Amino acid sequence: MDFIMGNRMPGRKRFLSITGTIVELLPAGVGGRRTDGCILFAGVEDTEGNTVNFMVTPATYVVDFETLSVGMQCTFWYAADAPAPLIYPPQYSAVVAARERNGRMVSVGYFDLSMVNEDRTLQLNLDGSVDMRTTNNQYFQGSPSNHNLVVIYESSTRSIPAQTTPREVIVLCDTGGR
């Protein structure tokens, strides 16, 4: 018998990601309505030539508030349990997008009370130097444990789980921090 923690199965990741090159970036309409310019349609091609489409909405957190463009190498994260239309190529609503940069690593996921992520591969060491904010760039005033986080860091130990003192932590307050 499986036990469910909250409404989630233990060990199941909340976010999945795809890395590739943006090959198309267009204003998108929703439900047959004409676009109002607030939603972008991003076509992403991975290294094997597979295409995945992402809807980039005003709720999508873009790391470092970079402007996305065609030709940019990016990783897009989406909610693993979010509904998605059964079409090809697949289409997801992007929760987080990050341009690929040398020396910068980004992790998106749920971190528990011990500040360890869901797949037990990364543990955060938070000292007073870590910049903690919300997606609208306000200082986060609470504890980041038991939240979905965007963690931006440059290096980590080789231990299991790897440990890091991140450069920045973004708390995804509106995506259910349970």
Long-range contacts (C-beta under 8 A, 24 or more apart in sequence): 6-178, 8-81, 8-178, 11-118, 11-119, 12-80, 12-118, 13-80, 13-109, 13-118, 13-119, 14-79, 14-80, 14-81, 14-109, 14-110, 14-118, 14-148, 15-77, 15-78, 15-79, 15-80, 15-95, 15-96, 15-108, 15-109, 15-148, 16-77, 16-78, 16-80, 17-75, 17-76, 17-77, 17-78, 17-108, 18-44, 18-46, 18-52, 18-75, 18-76, 18-78, 19-46, 19-73, 19-74, 19-75, 19-76, 19-100, 20-44, 20-45, 20-46, 20-47, 20-50, 20-52, 20-73, 20-74, 21-45, 21-71, 21-72, 21-73, 21-74, 22-68, 22-69, 22-70, 22-71, 22-72, 22-74, 23-51, 23-70, 24-70, 25-68, 25-69, 25-70, 28-55, 40-68, 42-68, 42-76, 42-94, 42-97, 43-89, 44-74, 44-76, 50-89, 51-89, 52-76, 52-89, 52-90, 52-91, 52-92, 53-89, 53-90, 53-91, 53-92, 54-78, 54-91, 54-92, 54-93, 54-94, 54-97, 55-91, 55-92, 55-93, 55-94, 56-94, 56-97, 57-93, 57-94, 59-95, 59-135, 59-174, 60-93, 60-94, 60-95, 60-96, 60-97, 61-95, 61-96, 61-97, 61-135, 61-150, 61-170, 61-172, 62-96, 62-97, 62-98, 63-96, 63-97, 63-98, 63-99, 63-106, 63-150, 63-152, 63-170, 64-98, 64-99, 65-137, 66-99, 68-97, 68-99, 72-99, 73-99, 73-100, 74-98, 74-99, 74-100, 75-100, 75-106, 77-108, 79-175, 95-172, 95-175, 96-150, 96-172, 103-154, 104-152, 104-153, 104-154, 105-152, 105-153, 105-154, 105-156, 106-150, 106-151, 106-152, 107-149, 107-150, 107-151, 107-153, 108-148, 108-149, 108-150, 108-151, 109-148, 109-149, 110-146, 110-147, 110-148, 110-149, 110-177, 111-144, 111-145, 111-146, 111-147, 111-148, 111-149, 111-151, 112-145, 112-146, 113-145, 113-146, 114-145, 115-144, 115-145, 116-161, 117-161, 120-160, 120-161, 121-160, 121-161, 121-162, 122-151, 122-156, 122-161, 122-162, 122-163, 122-164, 123-161, 123-162, 123-163, 123-164, 124-151, 124-163, 124-164, 124-165, 124-166, 124-169, 125-163, 125-164, 125-165, 126-165, 126-166, 126-169, 127-165, 129-165, 130-165, 130-166, 130-167, 130-168, 130-169, 131-167, 131-168, 131-169, 132-168, 132-169, 132-170, 132-171, 133-168, 133-169, 133-170, 133-171, 134-170, 134-171, 134-173, 135-170, 135-171, 135-172, 135-173, 135-174, 140-169, 140-171, 142-171, 144-169, 144-171, 146-177, 146-178, 147-171, 147-172, 147-173, 147-177, 148-172, 148-175, 148-176, 148-177
